[in-house]
Amino acid sequence: MEAVAIFTVVERGKADHLVERAKKAGATGATILYGRGTATAGELRHFLSIHVEPSKEVIIILTEKEKAEAIQRALIEAGELDEPGTGILFSIPVLNFIGLEHREELLE
């Protein structure tokens, strides 16, 4: 089974809503991390002509490759990620699993 890790970075306070929508699209869970951007607001405004909040939430969803597209579409819609300055989403293939013995469906 091929797996994908989906990373979504949004303004603080928005992750819970996005995770709810991702679950409705097939995600079985998510991890939310907190962080902040390192670029200064002035640099970002000058470069992108938008205001970017430095406090962020990072959502990580591990899923089967077959479910990834639907989950990504749900995240993009829920977070309005197709609008400038609302966040970013990217995904990467997962090569190894360690510590997921309780999730046999992901390991098969």
N, C-alpha and C positions, 0 to 999 in steps of 0.2 A: 504494500500500500504506500502510495506517495502522500507526503504531508506537506503542508504549507504553514508558515508562520506569517500572520498578518499583523503589521504594526500600524497603529493610527495615533497621531499626535494632535491633540485638541486643547483648547483653552480649559483651564481648571473649572470643574463643575459640570462639564458636559459628558464625561465618560459613561456614567451610569445609564443615561438615556441611550447612548450608542450601543452599549453592551446589551441592553434589553432588546433593541432592534436586531442585533446580530444573532441573539439566541432565537428569535422568531424566524430567522433566515437559516438556522441550522447549526449555529455554534453551540457547543456543549458547555462552554465556560470561557473565562477570560482572566487575565491578570492586569491590574491597573497600577501603574507606577506614577509617582509624582516627580516633577523636575521643573527646570526653568531654562529658557533659552539664554545663550551667552552673547548674542549680538545686542548692541544698544538699540533702544527704540528709535533714536535718531537715524542710525545707520539703516535700519529696516524701512523706516518711513521714506527716507531719501531714495533707497534702492527700489522698493516695491510700491511706493505711493500708498501704503496702507499702514494702519496701526496694528501692531502685533503685541499681545499680552505675553510677558515673559514667563508667567507661571503656567505650567503645562501638565496635562495628564497623558500618559502613554499607555495605550491599550495593546496588549499582546494576545492574540488568539491563535491557538494551534488547532489545525483542522485538516481533514482529508482534502486532497486536491480537488475532488469532485464537488465539494461544498464551497470552496474558496470564492468563486465568482459571485455566487448569490450573497454570501456574507459581506463581501466587499461592496456590492451594490447597495446593500442595506445600510452599511456604515456611511457610504458617500451620501445617500439620501438623508439619513437621520442627522448627519453633521453638516449637511449642505457643503460638502467638501469640494464641490465643483465651483464654488464661489471663492474668489481671492481672499486670502487672509483668514480662512476658517479652520485650517489644519492641513495635515498631509497624511497620506496613506501609502504604504508600500508593502510588498510581500516578498518573501524569500523561500526557496525550497528548504526543507528540513532533511538533513542527512542522517542524523543519529538521534535516538531516544534513550534517555537514561532516567530511571525513576518513574516510569509510567506503567509499572506492572499491573496496577489496578485498572488500566484502560486498555484492555486487550484488543479492542476494535481498532485502536490506532496503531497497534504493533503488527497486525496481521498483514 
